[in-house]
Amino acid sequence: MKKLIFALAIFSAMLMSCSDDDDNKKENDENELKGNITGYTELDASIEYKLIGALTIKDGGELVIPAGIVIKAEIGFDKYVLVEMGGKIQAEGTADKPVVFMSGAASPKAGYWGGIIINGKAKVSGAGASGTNQGSTEIDGNIKYGGDDNADSSGSLEYVKLLHTGAKVDADTEHNGLTLNGVGSGTKIDNVFISEGSDDGIEFFGGAVNVTNLLVVNSQDDMFDITQGWTGTLDNAYGIWEAPFLTDEGDPRGIEADGNLDGKGPEHVDQSNFVLKNISIVVNAPKADDKTFMHDAIKIRRGATAKITNCLVWNINGEVKDFVDVVDKRGGATDETEIECTYKGIAYIGNEVTRETSNESGDGTITSDAKVTISDTNTGAKTSVFSWTGYTFPTN
């Protein structure tokens, strides 16, 4: 396929400005990103780009981002990159020249722009037959994701930094650092660094995508969040809350996993059944009040089946309320869940393993027979693979 640099694509689109096709209209400077991508578009590696609005890769569109490109987003909830079903993003960084998405503000903070959202055609949990269910994108309920193609490809993210991402409008409308909606296993996600993000570092809404070598630093809510039927593998992931990081979230967790969306579909098909291996969860943020320490290091609930191996929870100076919790008012982890983890550092202040709670109506008890093995032998993520990020890991 013949390559077109982004500047040429914009110039061509401007020549067609008399067309009624809004997708072919571009009124931005050549370094500004906004609007719809419907065909093949490759950014120019010599240009530093500005994200000035929502950039949507439509069905049939493909955005290629070469190594070394920096994209600086203006402040705002409406500044994000969205890949719709059938679209592709190819962010192809290297260890020496990563692709960087960041806030363009002089003093950036978490939640300054909306992050990356990828929608695929893989299975999500739901009330219909397997492979027939779809979800609605949080930022726009008219944009759907999900289907029956677990091998679907939405492109690739390799050696990518996502900084100052995420935003929260209300309890039901949130951006994460990286949101994966029904993304298939044909999508490659490897070596991703998410830092100083509002809401979750990464969230899987169903799908079968696999992610390797993920570093999450100072997410406002959960480090690794799973819901709506994800069935992939997360391999070699490290999440940390640093001192003196604080959050306004009421129940931040290292791992939070639901089988179905929000626990509202206990009878739904295609519920979460995933693998997490070589995982580190590090808490160094001090407690300031009851809302500013990790609620649970690991929370598996609402019909999820998890297999977690070589997991290390390291509590340096902060506090962890509960080590492992496998129950919830809307349902517990399945009995097939297996967790192998080590706890290092200051003792948790709540429970080692929570297996029983009252149900949502308060007239019964929910329990789980998930297998939880706590030992001193797990070592967690291999940090040397993250040298390309420049991040300094704690050693004490």
Summary of the structure (lengths in Angstrom):
residues: 396
radius of gyration: 20.8
end to end distance: 51.8
largest distance: 68.1
contacts: 1516
relative contact order: 0.09
helix: 6%
strand: 43%
